[in-house]
Amino acid sequence: MDCSICTSFPLPIRPPRNSICQACHEGITTSMSFIESKTNTRLDDATANYDHPTARTRKGAARLPDLLKRMKDSEEELTERIDFLASSVTAFRDQMHSDIRIKAGDGPPISAHRAILASRSEVFRNMLDSDSCKSPPDDKDAVMIPELTHEELESLMEFLYRGSLPLEKLEKHVYPLSLAGDKYAIPYLQKLCERHMLCSLSASNALDVLEVSATCSNEKLKEAAMEFLVRNVKEIAFTANFEVFCRRNPHLAVQITRACLTNL
């Protein structure tokens, strides 16, 4: 059956037809379902009297331009809302009315706001509720996060205030940020780091991703890293990084070996 969408005939000489092939039909219906889910609108509401699925598809597709415009408007509104909510980062950057200080393993303390930290992390909330964290911001004592460097802590604070990070900062600090997200119960940060690591998985970072996934008990990330290592074991196993990794993580080295033998 010739398809009016994907036919190989040049457009000027296509014969008149109203039929579409199964592949194009599935593609259109998938697009319609996606748009319906994003706009809470049924594309085929006006086609309730049409029993044939192709007829419903044609009628629904006719409303696609209007629905796409609605999606664009919704996206712009969401962007404006995010920008408005992220404006709190100005209070962090300019240290406006800060009431607590956070100190990394190196460098000077960073001024922050209790309400922001407590609302972003249940662990921070419990820490700040304790008597030891009720000192004024000019007190010489500060909340210690020694596992992070000053630069990593700045990125963590920026994320807590903004809800996002510039790509270059995420790429540079994704591993310590992922560990911090796990330790301080910040699920959104964990998800952000997980997505980035899954998308950027390569021979040069697969061992680091596996190590982080094991520390954070992230089975999805661990499975992806392990599968990648098994597929690329010849490229990775003879590197100096692999030797260091095995000395530091003998239990994971055993798991890699067993996975490779299982897939022979």
C-alpha positions in Angstrom: 0.0 0.0 0.0 1.3 3.4 -1.0 1.6 5.8 1.9 0.7 9.5 1.5 3.4 10.4 4.0 6.5 8.2 3.4 6.0 7.2 -0.3 9.1 7.4 -2.5 7.2 9.3 -5.2 8.3 12.9 -5.6 5.7 15.3 -4.2 4.6 16.9 -7.6 3.8 13.5 -9.1 2.2 11.7 -6.2 -1.3 10.3 -7.1 -4.2 11.4 -4.9 -4.5 9.1 -1.9 -5.6 9.2 1.7 -4.0 6.1 3.0 -1.0 5.8 5.4 1.2 2.8 6.2 1.3 1.1 9.6 4.6 2.6 10.5 3.4 6.2 9.9 0.1 5.5 11.6 2.0 4.3 14.8 4.3 7.3 14.6 1.4 9.8 14.5 -0.6 8.0 17.2 2.5 8.0 19.4 3.0 11.7 18.9 -0.6 12.4 19.6 -0.5 10.4 22.8 2.6 12.3 23.9 1.0 15.7 23.2 -2.2 14.6 25.0 -0.3 13.6 28.1 1.5 17.0 28.1 -1.6 19.1 27.5 -4.4 17.1 29.1 -6.3 17.3 25.9 -7.8 14.5 23.8 -6.8 15.1 20.2 -9.6 12.8 18.9 -12.5 14.3 21.0 -14.0 15.7 17.8 -13.9 12.3 16.2 -16.0 10.3 18.6 -18.3 9.3 15.7 -15.4 7.9 13.6 -14.9 4.2 14.3 -12.0 3.7 11.9 -8.6 4.3 13.6 -7.1 6.0 10.5 -10.0 8.4 10.4 -9.4 9.3 14.1 -5.7 9.7 13.3 -6.4 12.1 10.4 -8.8 14.2 12.5 -6.6 14.3 15.5 -3.5 15.2 13.4 -5.4 18.2 12.1 -5.3 19.7 15.6 -1.5 19.1 16.1 -0.5 22.7 15.2 -2.8 24.1 17.9 -1.6 21.6 20.5 2.0 22.2 19.6 1.5 25.9 20.2 -0.1 25.2 23.5 2.9 23.1 24.5 5.2 25.9 23.5 3.2 28.3 25.6 3.3 25.9 28.6 7.1 25.5 28.2 7.6 29.3 28.2 5.4 29.6 31.3 7.3 26.9 33.0 10.6 28.5 32.1 9.4 31.8 33.6 8.3 30.1 36.8 11.7 28.3 37.1 13.5 31.6 36.6 11.3 33.2 39.3 11.9 30.4 41.8 15.6 30.3 41.0 16.0 34.0 41.8 16.7 32.9 45.4 20.2 32.2 44.2 20.8 36.0 44.4 20.3 35.8 48.2 23.0 33.1 48.3 25.4 34.9 46.0 25.0 38.3 47.7 24.8 36.7 51.2 21.5 38.5 51.9 20.3 37.9 55.5 22.3 34.6 55.8 21.9 32.9 59.2 24.3 30.0 59.1 27.7 29.0 57.8 28.7 25.8 56.0 32.4 24.8 55.8 34.0 22.3 53.5 37.2 20.3 54.0 39.2 23.3 52.8 38.7 27.0 52.2 36.6 29.5 54.1 33.0 28.9 55.3 30.1 29.7 53.0 27.2 31.7 54.3 23.7 30.2 53.7 20.1 30.2 54.9 18.7 27.6 57.3 15.2 27.7 55.7 16.6 26.8 52.2 18.8 24.0 53.5 16.1 22.5 55.6 13.5 22.6 52.8 15.9 20.9 50.4 17.3 18.1 52.6 15.8 16.1 55.4 19.3 15.4 56.7 20.1 19.1 56.8 16.8 19.8 58.5 17.6 17.3 61.3 21.1 18.8 61.6 19.8 22.3 61.9 17.2 21.3 64.5 20.0 20.2 66.8 21.3 22.5 69.5 24.8 22.4 68.1 23.6 24.2 64.9 21.8 27.1 66.6 24.7 29.4 66.8 24.6 32.8 65.1 26.2 33.2 61.7 29.2 35.1 63.0 30.2 32.3 65.4 33.5 30.8 64.7 31.9 27.3 64.5 30.2 26.2 61.3 28.4 23.2 60.0 31.1 20.9 58.7 30.9 19.0 55.4 34.5 17.7 55.3 34.0 15.2 52.4 33.6 18.1 49.9 36.1 20.6 48.8 35.2 24.3 48.9 34.5 24.4 45.2 32.3 21.3 45.4 30.4 22.7 48.3 29.8 25.9 46.4 28.3 23.9 43.6 26.1 21.9 46.0 24.8 25.2 47.6 24.2 26.7 44.2 22.1 23.6 43.2 20.1 23.8 46.5 19.2 27.4 45.8 18.8 27.3 42.0 17.6 23.7 41.4 20.1 23.3 38.5 23.7 23.6 37.7 25.6 24.8 34.6 26.8 21.8 32.6 30.4 22.5 33.1 30.0 22.4 36.9 27.9 19.3 36.8 30.5 17.5 34.6 33.3 18.6 36.9 31.7 17.6 40.2 29.1 15.0 39.3 30.7 12.2 41.4 31.0 14.1 44.7 27.6 15.7 44.1 26.0 12.3 43.6 27.5 11.1 46.9 26.3 14.2 48.6 22.9 13.8 47.2 22.8 10.3 48.7 24.3 11.2 52.1 22.1 14.2 52.6 18.9 12.8 51.1 18.5 15.1 48.1 16.6 12.8 45.6 16.4 15.4 42.9 20.2 15.9 42.9 20.7 12.2 42.8 18.4 11.9 39.7 20.2 14.8 38.0 23.6 13.2 38.6 22.3 9.8 37.5 21.0 11.0 34.2 24.2 12.8 33.5 26.3 9.8 34.2 24.1 7.5 32.2 24.3 9.8 29.2 28.0 10.4 29.4 29.1 6.8 30.1 32.4 6.0 28.4 35.6 3.9 28.7 37.3 6.7 30.6 34.6 7.1 33.4 32.8 3.7 33.6 34.9 2.6 36.6 34.2 5.8 38.5 30.5 5.5 37.7 30.5 1.9 38.9 32.2 2.9 42.2 29.8 5.8 42.8 26.8 3.6 42.0 28.0 1.0 44.5 28.5 3.6 47.2 25.0 5.1 46.6 23.3 1.7 46.2 22.0 2.8 42.8 21.2 -0.4 41.1 20.1 1.2 37.8 23.4 3.0 37.5 25.4 0.0 38.6 23.8 -2.3 36.1 24.4 0.2 33.2 28.1 0.7 34.2 28.6 -3.1 34.6 27.1 -3.8 31.2 29.3 -1.2 29.6 32.4 -2.5 31.3 31.7 -6.1 30.2 31.2 -4.9 26.6 34.5 -2.9 26.6 36.6 -4.9 29.0 39.5 -5.3 26.6 39.8 -1.6 26.3 39.5 -0.9 30.0 41.2 -3.9 31.7 44.8 -3.0 30.6 44.8 0.6 31.8 46.4 2.0 34.9 43.1 3.2 36.2 41.8 -0.4 36.3 44.7 -1.5 38.5 44.0 1.4 40.9 40.3 0.6 40.8 40.8 -3.1 41.7 43.1 -2.3 44.6 40.5 0.2 46.0 37.4 -1.9 45.2 38.3 -5.7 45.2 34.7 -6.7 45.6 33.7 -4.8 42.5 36.7 -6.2 40.6 35.4 -9.7 41.5 31.9 -8.8 40.2 33.4 -7.5 36.9 35.4 -10.7 36.5 32.4 -12.9 37.1 30.2 -10.8 34.8 32.8 -11.1 32.0 33.1 -14.9 32.4 29.3 -15.2 32.4 29.1 -13.4 29.1 31.8 -15.5 27.3 
